[in-house]
Amino acid sequence: MTRKPLIAGNWKMYLTRAEAVELASAVAASSKGLTDREVMIAPAFTSLAAVQEAVGGADAPIRVAAQNVAWEKQGAFTGEISAPMLQDVGVDMVILGHSERRHVFGEDNAMVNRRLVGALEFGLTPILCVGETLEEREQGNTFKTVEEQLSQGLKNVQADQMEQVVVAYEPVWAIGTGKTASKEQAQEVHAFIRSTLVALYKKTLADSVRILYGGSVKPENIDSLMAQPDVDGALVGGAALDAESFARIINFT
Ligand code: PEP
C-alpha cells in the first residue's frame, strides 16, 4: 500500500497577509518539481485567499488549508467560518481537533466530530488531530485517549468518506515545547492508530489512511521520523514559519 507523504505546515495565529504570501511563495519554490509527496500550508483565515492566489497557479504540489471550519453552510455562528466560504477562496483542506482548539478553546470530541462530518459533507479533506497530554501519557492512558478521540471523532463517518480523512498524531506534550516524541514513541502510537482504524473500518482502508506526526518536528528529526513504517508525513508548527527549515522538512529523505 503506497501512501503519498504529506508535509503540512500549521501557521497558527502568525503572519500578516504580506508575510504569509512571502512565505507561501518560498514554500512553493522549495516544493517545485516534487511529485512523490504533497505539501500543505494552513495560514490564518485572513491570508487564505491571498496565499491560494500566490501558490494556486504555481508549478508546485501545494494545498492550502484552513485551521478550523464550522459544520453549517451559514448562519448565526459568530466567529466561525463555513466550508463554502473556504471553498470560495480555493481552500480544500482543513485541520480539525488541533490540541490548541481542544485545550485552549474547549472543543471536545463531539464538537470535533460535528466539524469533521460537516467538512466531509461539503467535500473538504479533514486532518483529524489526536494526541494525549503529558498527564495521560504518565498515567498509561495514551492509547485510551487516542482511541476515544478516534472513535468519537470519526462517529458516523462512512468508509467511503474515510478515504478522504488524514489523521495527525500530535502528543500535546510535544507541541511547541521542543520535545519531540522519539521515533519509537511515534511509531508505536501510529501503529496503534492504524490498528484502531482496522477495527473501526477494515484493513485495506486503514492501510490507505495517511497518519502524520506532529510535535516539534524540525530539520534534525524529520528524516528519522519519516523512516518509520506508519509515519506518513508531518504536521509542523514552529518550523513551518521558517522558510529554510520548512524547505528542509519538505525535502526529507
Ligand atoms: C502544531 O502546531 O501542530 C505543532 C505540531 O507545532 P510545533 O511543530 O511547533 O510543535
Residues whose N, C-alpha, C, O or C-beta is under 5 A from the ligand:
A	BS01	PEP	N10 A174 I175 G176 T177 G214 G215 S216 V217 L235 V236 G237 G238 A239
